[in-house]
């Protein structure tokens, strides 16, 4: 989960200008954490096009992680957590 949260933060930061006021808040999050306030900040900033790019990036990353590493992650758990974050970022709670 920590790696996925970090990937979300990294991918999101690539989508916004580095002088955006949200950058400091997101970078201040402890490693591997995505708190509700940070998700709210991200949700307010994302446009539909940015959200689609973020989803594509995260889906590609997760598929690669689950296939390439042959890790012992529970695929269902990882995918459900990804969907939970997407719902939060989309505003669909």
N, C-alpha and C positions, 0 to 999 in steps of 0.2 A: 504494500500500500504506500509506503514512504516513497518508493521509486516512482510510482504512478503520480502521486501528488507533486513530486518535484518536476516530473515531465509536464504536468498541467501548468505549473507556474512558469517553467522555462518556455513552453510553447506560447503561452499567453503573453509573456513579456516581449517575445519576438514580434507580436502583432501590434503593440502599441509603441508610441514614441517614448524614448528613454527619459525624456524630461517630464513625462506625465506624472501628475501627483500620486497616482496609485502605485508607481514603481517602488517607492520606499516602503509602503505598507506591505506589499507582497514580498519584497526582499527581507523584511524584518521578521517574517514568519519563521519559526524554528524549522530546521531541516525535516522534511517529510510531512509537514502539517499543512492543512488547508482548513482554517477555521471558518465558521459561518460568516463572521464579518468580512473576511477576505473574499469568500465566495460572493458575498453581496456586492462588494466593490467591483469584482470582475464582471458580475452579471450586469451591473449598471453600465459598464463601459462597452461591452460586446455588442456589436451590430450583428444582424443576421448573417451577413457575409463572413464576418470574423468568427462567429460561432461555428459556421460550417468548416472553415479552415482549421479551427482548433479541433473539431471532431475528427476530421480527416487525419490530422497529425497524430492525435491520441490513438485512434483506431489502428493506424499503421504501426505505431510504436508497440501497442499492446499485442497485436497479432505477431509481430516479430519476437517479442519477449516470450510469449507463450509457446511459440513453435521452435525458435532457435535455441533457447536455453534448455528446453525440455525440463523446466523447473517443476517443482512439486506444488506449485500454486494450485489452488482449487480454481479451475477455469471459470466455473459458475460464479464464485465469489468475486473474482477479479472483474469479470464483466458486469456483475450487478453493481459493484462499487463505481465503475466507470459510468454506468447509466445513471446512478444516483447523482453523481457530480454533474453530468450533462443536464439532467432535469433541473438541478439547482441553478445552473448557469443560464438555462433557458427561461427560468422563471416559472416552470411548471412544478409546483410543490404539491 
